[in-house]
Amino acid sequence: MSTGTVTNPRTGMDVDAFREDIKQHLHYTLAKDQYSLTEWDSYQSVVLAVMDRLHDRWIDTQQRYYNEKSKRVYYLSMEYLIGRLLDNMLINLGVQDVAAEAIEELGFDYDKIRAAEVDAGLGNGGLGRLAACFLDSMATLGVPAIGYGIRYDYGIFDQDIKDGWQIEKPDQWLQYGYPWGVARPLKKKYTVQFYGDTTATKDSSGRLHFDWTNTHNVNALAYDTPVPGFQNGIVNNLRLWKATSDEGFDLKSFNQGDYINAVRNNMLEENISRVLYPNDKVFKGQELRLKQEYFLVSASLQDAMSRFKKQFDDFRKIPDQMAIQCNDTHPNLAIPEFMRMLMDQEGLEWEPAWDIVTETISYTNHTLMPEALEKWPLSLMSNLLPRHTQIIREIDRRFLQSIEVESDKSSQSDKKDRMRIISNEMNARVRMGRLGIVGAKKVNGVSELHSNLMKKTIFKDFAQEYPDKFTNVTNGITPRRWLRQCNRKLADLISDRIGDDWVTHLSQLKQVEQFADDPEFKESFEQIKLENKQKLADYIKKTEGVTVDPHSIFDIQIKRIHEYKRQLMAVFHMITLYNRLKENPNADIEPRTLLFAGKAAPGYTMAKLHIKLISNVAEMINNDPEVADTLRLLFLPNYSVTLAEKMIPAADLSEQISTAGMEASGTGNMKFALNGALTIGTLDGANIEIREQVGPENIFIFGLTVDEIEEIRQNGYDPEKICEADKELKKVIDQIHKGYFSPEQPDLFHPITNALLKEKDYFMVLGDYRAYVDKQGEVEQVFKDKDEWFRRAIVNTANMGHFSSDRSIQDYCERIWDVEV
């Protein structure tokens, strides 16, 4: 409550100070009064008041890192899916309730203030969300870190669904500015070079020196966003680069009436940070994408080296002062770029430069699919980055020379061909994953299964050559956002029983397991879940006009739309239930609401057809009065962090049903389980570790294993035979193929059925269908017994401590970065 005594409104942490600061920003910063202000103005004024409380901590943190000569972690990622920041900032500052009261005293609606914020359009999905969680954990643990990324003008596209089809619209997240970002226009601007020529000259001592000349230059302008730790006074930094022109305005063309050419160079250069690529993990060569990756790497390394050189002049100290982490293959150009900087700009010879690079840079791999590992055409690389191409060729040459020689010359040749960084073919390509391995200090996978498979499959030869380079760091999620923020009532219930230290020590949730059979706790847990389901039901009614029953099973699959994630199998199950009810209206089927959300990459035709199938099936089921009380199916458009924060706390059942061996880790599985959902899933990614933590009796595991899939493929997989042998499956396939769900265009879904039957069902949808349907039957039986269901749900929440991103970052610090926490 208000005290009547106003402390410094810019720094005070009480209600009065917050209220006065908001009022001052409305009047003096935004020039608004009660007659002219909008919800955006109100939101901005609140953000500015929060930023006032961050600035002292931000400056003090950076100064302390400098004074203590702290080793810095530089995290390079093309994506950061940070979502809305207001709640997160207030929670980490410890003043969410204070700020909410101040806002209410001003006559504003706190929920409307929060809703005015847009999700920052900086990521596609799991990769970017993971990076955001890691930033939060690094700040919370006090790791001296900077996240580097690109400030995309247009982020991941806005998704609309029209007539069942995905429609992409521009994501104009910067339309009204971004009050969390602070521009650094003078001090933090670096020149990034492209194209040009390389020339070699010898200096007076005979040393060969390379110059990169006649380049096309672009400026990288820094925008900083504060990243506060949880109530520890530490504020780290997310630095995003915006591309700006180095050439300025062509006045001559303008005076001749040619305005387009007058600004043409500016426009082309600024395109580098214009659009976030909607990557669907299948790489397609695009010059602009390569430009973006080098732009990120060059600006970030220049910034890191500038910081290093302010305090040190001995480059041998770089590995002791810098740890550079490449999040996926995208930033792996850091390896040749760092070599170029050390040799061409700082005068080091190859060997000492290589020692520094390979003790400083590490690489996180996120995929086992060879087609998803970047392979840049050598011709494109040579044109865009001629000096880097020379360096990569030399890295490749020296690496191939270093490979252990085998007695059999043909075996030696085969091994070298398998391991080349630059492929030995007519249209040679630079394999960025291999470059990352050869040039990295450490290479890590993101779950135990993924890391083991990485060493057995795609990087088998490298793991044999460099056994000590490979390690595992299982992904994690921040409990601040994914429980404390998105599910406040459950967080408070837990804190009432075990205290609130779990927010930074998630392993303490284990204490909650003792309440799994406590009737009072279980009743409260169930009531909170029901309230979360009702909130989501209200949202669905408001946005989609469809009524769903909050007492039904909320069965949810939210992730990128991709064949390997098998949204198809979940909709097949729903069709099966529908068919059972149509054949027998009295069938014993537990009411179920199946919800999908996720985006398909604009060029991924099959994924978009899957959305269309889901939508058409939903149209039929939701409008059939014979099943209306039992089944509901919806595809919720424009999936985002904010939508996830509504769906995850409401879920009863978490769908984690990827083809075994194809999901590196997953983090959605962790978020669902933390919020009391039970998982139905394959033995893939982090599902395996979740099963180890919660116990096999508290998770619904089904389907073929990695080894079984490999054996089946070797012996011959016959999806048509599987289909013919399963009456329910055959009916589903026939309905889809014959146009039951697309009567106006009966052949609409033939590409789906052909992929399953004629093209051998690569993702084993039919192979796992029966096991999945049977396991869903088990889900129904357990759900009927609410006492047992919520006992298992509580056990899941209690055993998610291992999956905190705090633990992930501690593992990085110990196994890779050599940073004390």
FENVEN-V606053 format. One line per field, one symbol per residue. ss: DSSP state (H for helix, E for strand, - for the rest). Layout:
# FENVEN-V606053
ss: ???
This chain:
# FENVEN-V606053
ss: --------------HHHHHHHHHHHHHHH---------HHHHHHHHHHHHHHHHHHHHHHHHHHHHH----EEEEE---------HHHHHHHH--HHHHHHHHHH----HHHHHHH---------HHHHHHHHHHHHHHHH---EEEEEE---E---EEEEE--EEEEE-----------EEEEEEEEEEEEEE--EEEEEE-----EEEEEE--EEEEEEEEEEEEE------EEEEEEEEEEE-----HHHHH---HHHHHHHHHHHHHHH-E-----------HHHHHHHHHHHHHHHHHHHHHHH-----HHHHHHHEEEEEE-HHH--HHHHHHHHHHHH----HHHHHHHHH--EEEE-----HHH--EEEHHHHHHH-HHHHHHHHHHHHHHHHH------HHHHHHHHHHH--E------EEEHHHHHHHH---EEE--HHHHHHHHH---HHHHHH----EEE----E-HHHHHHH--HHHHHHHHHHH--HHH--HHHHHHHHHH---HHHHHHHHHHHHHHHHHHHHHHHHHH--------EEEEEE----HHH-HHHHHHHHHHHHHHHHH--------EEEEEE-------HHHHHHHHHHHHHHHHHH--------EEEEEE----HHHHHHHHHH--EEEE-----------HHHHHHH---EEEE-----HHHHHHHH-HHH-EE----HHHHHHHHHH---HHHHHHH-HHHHHHHHHHHH----HHH----HHHHHHHH-------HHHHHHHHHHHHHHHHHHHH-HHHHHHHHHHHHH--HHHEHHHHHHHHHHHHH----
